[in-house]
Amino acid sequence: MVCYYHSERPAVGICRHCGRALCGDDAADVEDILACRGRHETQVRAIRLAERNASLQAERAAAGFVRNAVFYGLAGAAFAALGLYELRWLGVQAVFLIVIGAFLLYAAVANLLESRRFR
């Protein structure tokens, strides 16, 4: 692979913005990312900033799903336990509590699995 701007020189990397091969003279190091010197440094900084923001948003989303999973898990366990405890006295109403508990436990597992997509 040769430099896009100097076809007689070997390339040391590729510009993150335009995808062109660059030699050492044309490559600018922007936060450990290569960019065309004097042409795409600003755009590569913007790309890097967008990547950082996306990473932060993903961490926040994952934390939200984990919080939801904990809440749904505790609420589901409480409903299911209450339904099982009252099954003898409440009958069908206790089954309804158990079903609500099972649904909340399912929601907890679903939220926990969804949180893993963002990590």
C-alpha positions as MATLAB code, in Angstrom:
seq = 'MVCYYHSERPAVGICRHCGRALCGDDAADVEDILACRGRHETQVRAIRLAERNASLQAERAAAGFVRNAVFYGLAGAAFAALGLYELRWLGVQAVFLIVIGAFLLYAAVANLLESRRFR';
ca = [
       0.000    0.000    0.000;
       1.324    3.423   -0.959;
       0.493    6.948    0.166;
      -2.456    8.575   -1.594;
      -0.656   11.912   -1.838;
       2.859   10.551   -2.567;
       2.662    7.403   -4.692;
       6.390    6.731   -4.265;
       6.179    6.420   -0.462;
       4.851    3.465    1.529;
       1.794    4.090    3.659;
       1.977    3.900    7.455;
      -1.772    3.969    8.020;
      -5.186    5.076    6.857;
      -7.025    8.339    7.555;
      -9.983    7.717    9.833;
     -12.072   10.326    8.027;
     -11.503    9.668    4.324;
      -9.960    6.195    4.340;
      -6.930    7.181    2.266;
      -3.540    5.577    2.822;
      -0.988    7.990    4.296;
       2.785    8.156    4.507;
       4.576    9.423    7.601;
       4.714   13.003    6.293;
       0.987   13.192    5.534;
      -0.251   11.392    8.639;
      -1.249   13.416   11.687;
      -1.728   11.684   15.031;
      -4.994   12.898   16.568;
      -5.539   11.179   19.925;
      -3.915    7.946   18.655;
      -5.948    8.048   15.433;
      -4.500    8.881   12.028;
      -5.807   11.765    9.931;
      -4.682   13.578    6.807;
      -2.310   16.295    8.051;
      -3.824   19.734    7.505;
      -7.001   18.321    5.972;
      -9.018   16.075    8.289;
      -7.682   16.609   11.799;
     -10.785   18.516   12.920;
     -13.125   15.867   11.523;
     -11.203   13.075   13.250;
     -11.418   14.956   16.576;
     -15.182   15.206   16.034;
     -15.376   11.478   15.279;
     -13.435   10.699   18.453;
     -15.712   12.959   20.515;
     -18.803   11.268   19.051;
     -17.341    7.850   19.913;
     -16.729    8.929   23.510;
     -20.267   10.294   23.812;
     -21.745    7.113   22.363;
     -19.739    5.014   24.809;
     -20.952    7.115   27.732;
     -24.568    6.851   26.578;
     -24.229    3.077   26.252;
     -22.908    2.841   29.821;
     -25.830    4.928   31.091;
     -28.343    2.799   29.193;
     -26.824   -0.403   30.574;
     -26.984    0.967   34.116;
     -30.655    1.863   33.632;
     -31.482   -1.645   32.455;
     -29.662   -3.135   35.449;
     -31.604   -0.881   37.850;
     -34.858   -1.953   36.199;
     -33.835   -5.600   36.426;
     -33.177   -5.312   40.154;
     -36.496   -3.563   40.774;
     -38.500   -6.018   38.673;
     -36.704   -8.963   40.260;
     -37.448   -7.829   43.798;
     -41.053   -6.931   43.007;
     -41.574  -10.203   41.129;
     -40.123  -12.257   43.943;
     -42.337  -10.442   46.447;
     -45.500  -10.990   44.397;
     -44.694  -14.640   43.749;
     -43.833  -15.299   47.399;
     -47.012  -13.581   48.592;
     -49.084  -15.560   46.112;
     -47.532  -18.850   47.191;
     -47.960  -17.969   50.859;
     -51.628  -16.991   50.419;
     -52.508  -19.768   47.965;
     -54.244  -21.831   50.626;
     -56.555  -18.974   51.710;
     -57.044  -16.893   48.564;
     -57.204  -19.576   45.876;
     -57.532  -18.038   42.394;
     -56.555  -14.579   43.629;
     -53.255  -15.999   44.853;
     -52.663  -17.554   41.429;
     -53.126  -14.088   39.962;
     -50.388  -12.775   42.309;
     -48.099  -15.633   41.258;
     -48.697  -14.825   37.581;
     -47.862  -11.152   38.198;
     -44.714  -12.247   40.034;
     -43.698  -14.515   37.154;
     -44.251  -11.710   34.650;
     -42.132   -9.314   36.720;
     -39.374  -11.922   37.025;
     -39.477  -12.356   33.245;
     -39.161   -8.564   32.871;
     -36.157   -8.633   35.218;
     -34.394  -11.278   33.144;
     -35.241   -9.438   29.902;
     -33.818   -6.170   31.267;
     -30.679   -7.900   32.492;
     -30.109   -9.486   29.078;
     -30.769   -6.154   27.361;
     -28.192   -4.441   29.571;
     -25.524   -6.794   28.224;
     -26.057   -5.478   24.693;
     -24.668   -2.107   25.782;
     -21.470   -3.388   27.359;
];
